[in-house]
C-alpha cells in the first residue's frame, strides 16, 4: 500500500508534502508530484500538509481519481526507485494520464 497524489496537485505542485516527507520519496514531474510506492514508508506525514487535499491513502482514493493510482505507480516504470527525490530534481515528464489533462486553473485564477 502507498499514498497517491491525485488531480488537485496537477499544475499546482505546492511541495509542502515534499518538505514533510521523511524519506524523500515524493518526486516532481513537469505538472504533478508523484509518490514512489517502493520508497514510501506509509507514515502519512504528507497527507495533512497538502493545502489542496491531493494526497490519499491508496484505499481511500476517491473513485473519480482512481486512474491516479496507475499514474503514480507507472511514472516510476522507467525511473525505478532512485533512492531520493532531492538528487533527481524536476523530472521533465509526466505520466500520459497527467499529460492528457487540460491545464488546471488555480484558486487565484
Secondary structure, DSSP 8 states (H G I E B T S, - for coil): --EEE-GGGTTT---HHHHH-TT--EEE-SS-EEE-TTT-----HHHHH-TT--EEEGGG--GGGTHHHHHHHHTTTTT---S-STTT-B-S---HHHHTS-----TT-
